[in-house]
Amino acid sequence: MRERSKDEVRAAVREQYGQVARRENSGCGAPGCCGPAPEAGLGLGYSRQELGTVPEGANLGLGCGNPQAIAALRPGETVLDLGAGAGLDCFLAARQVGAQGRVIGVDMTPEMVQKARDNARRAGVANVDFRLGEIEHLPVADGVVDVILSNCVINLSPDKEAVFAEAFRVLKPGGRLAIADVVATAPLPAELADNVSMLTGCVSGAAPVERVRQILTTLGFEQVQIDLKEESRAVIRAWFPGSGVENYVVSATIEGIKARG
């Protein structure tokens, strides 16, 4: 199996999601961790009511869960979304933290950032700030974030240690992670692992569960909890029908708290 460089991985992911952002309709239209929006979110833990509150064009059907369900956001908090896409989770968070709160969305795809900014402008959402940047090198100051959200994005990164180290850096002491992502429960066969569509489709980049746990605990996160969502295998099966990928990866919620020192 050929190992791709980190730059090759980023380029493939950026190209794939740039194409998604450039599509005029609201669906994803690509294989993998996306589906026909807005219905896709209903199978991932979002309610129809939640999805009805976000600006048109914010729900592209990307994701593998609902980080809002475990975030327990409070008014006035500062929230950071890693890989914000067109802004779905940012807009939901903005409603929960209120006018005194703040939401920052970071995405490495220029087309996604522009789409999210356009969505915010049209909807008149003033407490959301979308920034262009890589989640391994966050354009965010140290210790300013209360909660980090992410939905099916960290698996796409070729340097997950750097992602979680950056998350630790920008969180306030006592700040928390509320992440939905795909994790590996068994090694992928070579023919799947070396398929670029499996990479950009949120499958072959998934890290083993215990590897994620090790990274978080080594960095200093406390109360680390990784809950596998076995029911998600049915959704994952539809990403690449007939491939059997659902036997190797599963959606999970990932939580942790930065030690107060």
C-alpha positions in Angstrom: 0.0 0.0 0.0 1.4 3.4 -1.0 1.7 5.9 1.8 0.5 9.4 0.9 2.4 12.4 2.2 0.6 14.8 4.5 0.5 17.4 1.7 -1.1 14.9 -0.7 -3.7 14.1 1.8 -4.6 17.7 2.5 -4.7 18.5 -1.3 -7.1 15.6 -1.9 -9.4 16.6 0.9 -9.3 20.3 -0.1 -10.1 19.5 -3.7 -13.0 17.1 -2.7 -14.7 19.6 -0.4 -14.0 22.5 -2.6 -16.1 20.7 -5.2 -18.8 20.1 -2.7 -18.9 23.8 -1.8 -19.1 24.9 -5.4 -22.2 22.8 -6.1 -25.3 24.9 -6.5 -27.7 22.5 -4.8 -27.7 21.7 -1.1 -26.6 18.1 -1.4 -23.1 16.7 -1.2 -23.2 14.5 -4.3 -19.9 12.8 -3.3 -19.2 9.3 -2.0 -18.5 8.9 1.7 -19.5 10.9 4.8 -22.2 13.0 3.1 -25.6 12.5 1.7 -28.6 14.4 0.3 -29.1 17.4 2.6 -31.2 18.2 4.5 -32.4 14.6 5.1 -28.9 13.3 5.8 -28.7 15.1 9.2 -31.9 13.4 10.4 -30.1 10.1 10.4 -27.1 11.5 12.3 -28.8 12.8 15.5 -30.1 16.2 14.4 -33.8 16.9 14.8 -35.9 18.3 12.0 -36.5 21.4 14.2 -32.7 22.0 14.6 -32.1 21.7 10.9 -34.9 24.1 10.2 -33.3 26.9 12.1 -30.0 27.1 10.1 -29.6 29.3 7.0 -30.4 27.7 3.7 -27.2 26.2 2.3 -25.6 25.6 5.7 -26.5 21.9 5.8 -24.6 20.1 3.1 -25.3 16.7 4.5 -21.7 16.3 5.7 -21.0 14.5 9.0 -21.3 11.3 11.0 -23.0 12.5 14.1 -24.3 15.5 16.1 -21.7 17.0 18.4 -24.3 19.4 19.7 -25.9 16.5 21.5 -22.9 16.2 23.9 -21.7 19.8 24.0 -24.1 21.1 26.6 -23.4 24.7 25.4 -24.3 27.6 27.7 -25.0 31.2 27.0 -21.9 33.4 26.8 -19.5 30.6 25.9 -16.9 30.8 23.1 -17.1 27.8 20.8 -14.7 26.6 18.1 -15.8 24.3 15.2 -13.0 22.3 13.6 -13.7 21.9 9.9 -16.8 24.1 9.9 -17.8 23.5 6.3 -20.8 25.7 5.3 -21.5 26.4 9.0 -24.2 24.0 10.2 -22.8 23.3 13.6 -21.7 26.9 14.0 -25.1 28.3 13.4 -26.7 25.8 15.8 -24.1 26.7 18.4 -24.6 30.5 17.8 -28.2 30.1 18.9 -27.3 28.3 22.1 -24.5 30.7 23.3 -26.6 33.8 22.4 -25.5 37.3 21.7 -23.0 37.4 24.5 -21.3 34.2 23.2 -19.1 33.7 20.2 -18.6 31.0 17.7 -15.4 30.5 15.5 -15.5 28.2 12.5 -12.2 27.1 10.9 -12.0 25.4 7.6 -9.1 24.9 5.2 -11.2 25.1 2.0 -11.6 28.6 0.7 -14.8 27.8 -1.0 -16.3 26.5 2.2 -15.3 29.5 4.2 -16.8 31.8 1.6 -20.0 29.8 1.5 -20.3 29.9 5.3 -19.6 33.7 5.4 -22.3 34.2 2.8 -24.7 32.1 4.8 -24.0 34.1 7.9 -24.4 37.4 6.1 -27.7 36.5 4.5 -29.1 35.2 7.8 -27.9 38.2 9.8 -25.9 36.0 12.2 -23.5 38.3 13.9 -21.8 36.2 16.6 -20.1 33.7 14.2 -16.6 34.2 12.7 -15.5 32.0 9.9 -11.7 31.7 9.4 -9.5 30.1 6.7 -6.9 27.7 8.2 -5.8 24.2 8.9 -7.0 22.5 12.0 -3.4 21.4 12.6 -2.4 25.1 12.8 -5.4 26.9 14.2 -5.8 30.7 13.6 -6.9 31.1 17.2 -5.2 32.5 20.3 -4.1 30.4 23.3 -6.7 29.6 26.0 -9.7 31.5 24.6 -12.2 28.7 23.8 -14.7 27.0 26.1 -15.9 24.2 23.9 -14.5 22.6 20.7 -16.9 21.0 18.3 -16.1 18.9 15.2 -18.2 16.7 13.0 -16.4 14.0 11.0 -13.4 16.1 10.1 -10.4 15.0 12.3 -10.3 11.6 10.6 -9.4 13.6 7.4 -6.3 15.1 9.0 -3.0 13.4 8.3 -1.6 14.6 11.6 -4.2 13.9 14.3 -1.6 14.5 17.1 -1.2 18.1 15.9 -5.0 18.6 15.7 -5.5 17.6 19.3 -2.5 19.5 20.5 -3.9 22.6 18.9 -7.2 21.9 20.5 -5.5 21.7 23.9 -3.7 24.9 23.3 -6.7 27.0 22.4 -9.0 25.6 25.1 -9.3 27.4 28.4 -8.5 25.4 31.5 -11.6 23.3 32.1 -12.6 23.7 28.4 -14.1 20.6 26.8 -14.2 18.6 23.6 -17.5 17.6 22.0 -16.6 15.7 18.8 -18.3 13.3 16.5 -15.9 11.4 14.3 -15.2 8.1 12.6 -12.8 5.8 14.3 -11.4 2.4 13.3 -12.4 -0.8 15.0 -10.3 -3.1 12.7 -7.6 -2.6 10.1 -8.9 -1.8 6.6 -7.9 -4.2 3.8 -5.3 -2.8 1.5 -7.6 -2.3 -1.4 -9.8 0.0 0.7 -7.1 1.7 2.6 -5.3 2.8 -0.6 -8.4 4.2 -2.3 -8.4 8.0 -2.3 -12.2 8.1 -2.2 -12.1 6.2 1.0 -9.8 8.8 2.4 -11.8 11.8 1.4 -15.0 9.9 2.3 -14.1 9.7 6.0 -13.1 6.0 6.1 -9.4 5.2 5.5 -8.1 8.1 7.6 -9.9 6.9 10.8 -7.6 6.3 13.7 -8.0 3.3 16.0 -10.1 4.0 19.1 -7.2 3.3 21.5 -4.9 5.5 19.5 -7.3 8.5 19.9 -7.6 7.8 23.6 -3.8 7.6 24.0 -3.3 11.0 22.2 -5.8 12.7 24.3 -4.5 11.4 27.7 -0.9 12.0 26.8 -1.7 15.7 26.0 -3.4 16.1 29.4 -7.1 15.8 28.6 -9.1 14.4 31.5 -12.3 12.4 31.7 -11.7 11.1 28.2 -14.7 9.3 26.9 -15.1 7.6 23.5 -18.5 6.1 22.8 -19.0 4.0 19.8 -22.3 4.3 18.0 -22.9 0.8 16.6 -26.1 1.9 14.9 -24.0 4.2 12.7 -22.7 1.2 10.8 -26.0 1.2 8.8 -25.3 4.8 7.7 -21.7 4.1 6.9 -22.7 1.1 4.8 -24.6 3.5 2.5 -21.4 5.6 2.0 -19.7 2.9 -0.1 -22.4 0.2 -0.8 -21.1 -3.3 -1.1 -17.5 -2.5 0.1 -18.0 -3.7 3.6 -16.4 -0.6 5.2 -19.0 -0.7 8.0 -17.1 -3.7 9.4 -14.0 -1.6 10.0 -15.1 1.9 11.0 -17.8 3.3 13.2 -19.0 6.7 14.3 -18.2 7.8 17.8 -18.5 10.7 20.2 -15.3 11.9 21.7 -15.2 13.9 24.9 -12.4 15.2 27.1 -11.7 18.1 29.5 -8.5 20.2 29.6 -7.1 20.0 33.1 -7.4 23.2 35.1 -3.8 23.0 36.1 
